[in-house]
Amino acid sequence: MSKRLGLVIDQERCIGCEACTVACRLENQATAPWIRVETMHASQKDTPEGRFPELSMTFLPHVCQHCDRPPCVDACPALALSKREDGPVVLDREACDGCQTCISACPYDAIRVSSDGLLVEKCTLCLHRIDQGLIPFCALCCEGQAILFGDLNDPRSDAGRFVANEPTYQLRPELGTGPSVYYGPPKKPRGL
Amino acid sequence: MSQTSGATVIRTVCPAHCGIDACGILAHVKDGRVVKVEPAEFPDPSYRRICLRGLSSLEITYHPDRLRHPLRRVGPRGEGRFERITWDQALDEIAEKFQKIAAEHGWSAVGWVLGGPGGGTTKFGAYLRLASLTQSTRVSTWGYGDAALPCGSRILFGTHTPYGLLAGSLRSGGAPLDLVVVWGTNPAESQPLNMMRRIMDARRQGARVVVIDPRFTVTASKADEYLGLKPGTDAALALGLLHVIFREGLEDRKFLERHTVGPYLVRTDTGRFLRGREAGLENADEYVVWDAVAQGPRSRRPGGPPELTGSYTVSGLACKTALQLLMDLAETYPPGRAAEITGISAETIARLAERIGRAERAAFVTHMGFTRTYHGDISLRGLGTVAAVAGQVTATFHGGHRPAVLNWKPFLQADPARPSYHRLGILQLYQAILSGRPFPIRAVWFSFINFLNQCVDSRKIAMEMFPKLDLIVDADLFMTPTARYADYLLPAASFLEFSDFVPHPHPYVQLQQKVIEPLHEARSDADIAAGLARRLGYREFFNGGEEGLIDLILDAKDPSLAGITREKLKQGPMALGAVPDLGSEQDVRFSTPSGKIEIYAESLAEAGQALPVYLPPLETPLEAEGKAYPLAFIQGHSRFRTHSMFANVASLLEMNPEPVVEISLEDAARRGIAEGDLVTVFNDRGRATLKARLTEGLRPGVVNITEGWWLEQFREGSVNHLTHDVINPVQEAVYEPNMHMNDVAVEVVRRGEVES
């Protein structure tokens, strides 16, 4: 099977700390957050759903899904976005003219306008690291060890093993985009 | 590591005062500037880690607001007007003023208020060395909320902290745990790396996780069961649990006999342990037990099995075993009564007690938060007593790594021929300044502390304490709220700019290596202390600078540090000396008077606290009815800050821009408060005005503002304008009085609805 690099985000272990957001910015000199951590079903960040004390709180880090059929690639008039054979959706910043068509095309709200307003930017899956055999910086710095990287088709990789053995889901699968980011839903509390 | 092109990589340690993570850091330096930090490797890969604050540390070092050079106050204190002076001027003048104050009031009138050095040692030690040479006063900052846990732990276990005894099994491996009880702490935000990861690992391996906290924290969101108790009622919960454990016969009798004072006889008239002499036994000073076979009193050792429970008369003296006294107390706390006090249902208390009592292996995770109440020391003892009665305290030793025994002596008493410094707790500093008791303090030196911001009753500090002082010196990186009141303000180095020895994370020790020269005119704390020492005539004690001090502290000639040198540490972390597994269970001798876990402490009999009794909180309103201040105010910790550090970091502020008071929907509705409204939290001492955050995530009747925000980040006041400086005399006698910042009553109204 061909290589399909991607991420698993295990919500059971995500503590919503946003170290991924900070790490990504530092590593990639991102001018806008490429990873955003949402508190699910909450009116405000870091607040639970339910009624005290019957509560739950689940975090959902949003990031480029490195889709198998990425709408942003199709939409980009400058041909600045492309899907690499092994998985990552790559933005060529030299070719980008900042038209932001990709931003409207992305159903995951994963592409940002750079702080100078001239270009767009997004998660690269840390190509500069993974091509050296390293894991993405967010995965290295994840406090909860919730972000796993690897070849999703290879059950020997961290991400592939998780996908092969644990329940996972993708964001908005009905769109047919084929996200390469899988989420592990939190396990149900067992009570006392 | 990912090599930034053209960069050199230097290994150092983030010593931020977050606990004991002491994350190893690789700093990438390009053209003299640190361009990146990343988590460094350890022999055990699980220690490779970093948090969002560590990742933000370049924003501290290169912060545009760093203090750049020494400053001398020109306007009134607190106004924030300063003029630039040289280091020579600053240190000359400070030395001269110290000497003048000392000539008039004695050196004890000079107080060193040293906050959290984090994992650092010599940055702290340098000031202690100077304090000991001058015989001035070290103001211990354990009392900044962190003294009650040691108070309780010292009584029960004879150790300063109870972590290894209560939760050591989370680290040591072995058979999987079936239960993890997280009590009054939120490690998901305050100790994500060294603790929360392990809790999640244990849960993955099958452990049931229970979280006890007035707030539904991130940690609670990872639990199987959440118990949202009323703040300050932990000891009542513990007694309710003990009631059920005893009722169901789930106590671990073998453990109680072997490791606790449970079988020792206590005189019911005096509350003291019966001694051999009173029982007419040969061993006059020894504790006495009731021999189960001979049915008579005997010295605790040697001998056959003692009775664990019962009432006995010895030489005409009525006695009960210590365990019996505990059982008698627990008998009066059936789950229904504990439920009424704690707000946890009786059924839940009973089920948790059975889980604890029936667990093969349980761990209890706790920290300082729930002990920041007037009786927080007893709360900790209640928790620890539950663990001990269930036999879930790590009381045997199977080998492992030695703790780092450092050469502290030259810092605590630099000149062996002369006495060391005087000591005051930080909560005792208040009266020392205000009324000269137990002795007057006329000058304070603040280092790595934001006293005005972080300590109780900020109004009293600014309006009453500071005006009484002849001299205030502050060494810091920024113009903090405290710094504004300084007479001399000295720019301190960030952790990337100096070297120190860091004996964490166990079992490793590390070298915090200077990565770049201090920016601007900043100096390390060790340099600052040395500069002052020179002017006071103690030059020779600081020869060799930071490195000399590191070599000194490593020179302990203790087996734990054998072969560990500064040179070798440059290459990376080193493991402490191992103690071989001796092949059998070795008893831990507890450093209590009896050598056992003291579920009964005779020294507290007169205070009525020999057992972990439940005593109501000082201020926390357990019933709102008819109270002027019907809400319990607590201060959780935020992942965005370590106390008040990182409160000024732009990228963190983007994610968490301003303080909010968390209030339940129910309490907000009653007060007409909507999400985002500006509200004033107040009591007789002061007020804080800020936005309201409505949430179901905390118990109705409780409001929370995370601590650490700077004064100027509030519209008005701050968290510590609400807190009080009341001293608990038992804590003062046992160890050091603690600040009770989670035992505070307030009211909340929409802004403008409170008279000014």
Chai-1 contact restraints between the chains, C-beta under 6 A:
chainA,res_idxA,chainB,res_idxB,connection_type,confidence,min_distance_angstrom,max_distance_angstrom,comment,restraint_id
A,R13,B,M200,contact,1.0,0.0,6.0,A-B,restraint_1
A,I15,B,A188,contact,1.0,0.0,6.0,A-B,restraint_2
A,I15,B,P192,contact,1.0,0.0,6.0,A-B,restraint_3
A,I15,B,V218,contact,1.0,0.0,6.0,A-B,restraint_4
A,C17,B,L52,contact,1.0,0.0,6.0,A-B,restraint_5
A,C17,B,R639,contact,1.0,0.0,6.0,A-B,restraint_6
A,E18,B,L52,contact,1.0,0.0,6.0,A-B,restraint_7
A,E18,B,M655,contact,1.0,0.0,6.0,A-B,restraint_8
A,A19,B,C51,contact,1.0,0.0,6.0,A-B,restraint_9
A,A19,B,L52,contact,1.0,0.0,6.0,A-B,restraint_10
A,V22,B,L52,contact,1.0,0.0,6.0,A-B,restraint_11
A,V22,B,L55,contact,1.0,0.0,6.0,A-B,restraint_12
A,V22,B,S56,contact,1.0,0.0,6.0,A-B,restraint_13
A,A23,B,L55,contact,1.0,0.0,6.0,A-B,restraint_14
A,L26,B,L55,contact,1.0,0.0,6.0,A-B,restraint_15
A,T47,B,T695,contact,1.0,0.0,6.0,A-B,restraint_16
A,T47,B,G697,contact,1.0,0.0,6.0,A-B,restraint_17
A,P48,B,F216,contact,1.0,0.0,6.0,A-B,restraint_18
A,P48,B,G697,contact,1.0,0.0,6.0,A-B,restraint_19
A,R51,B,E696,contact,1.0,0.0,6.0,A-B,restraint_20
A,F52,B,E696,contact,1.0,0.0,6.0,A-B,restraint_21
A,P53,B,Y226,contact,1.0,0.0,6.0,A-B,restraint_22
A,P53,B,G228,contact,1.0,0.0,6.0,A-B,restraint_23
A,L55,B,F216,contact,1.0,0.0,6.0,A-B,restraint_24
A,M57,B,S221,contact,1.0,0.0,6.0,A-B,restraint_25
A,R129,B,S2,contact,1.0,0.0,6.0,A-B,restraint_26
A,L134,B,S2,contact,1.0,0.0,6.0,A-B,restraint_27
A,C141,B,I50,contact,1.0,0.0,6.0,A-B,restraint_28
A,E143,B,C51,contact,1.0,0.0,6.0,A-B,restraint_29
A,E143,B,P192,contact,1.0,0.0,6.0,A-B,restraint_30
A,P189,B,D224,contact,1.0,0.0,6.0,A-B,restraint_31
A,R190,B,D224,contact,1.0,0.0,6.0,A-B,restraint_32
A,G191,B,E225,contact,1.0,0.0,6.0,A-B,restraint_33
A,L192,B,E225,contact,1.0,0.0,6.0,A-B,restraint_34
A,L192,B,R351,contact,1.0,0.0,6.0,A-B,restraint_35
A,L192,B,L352,contact,1.0,0.0,6.0,A-B,restraint_36
A,L192,B,R355,contact,1.0,0.0,6.0,A-B,restraint_37
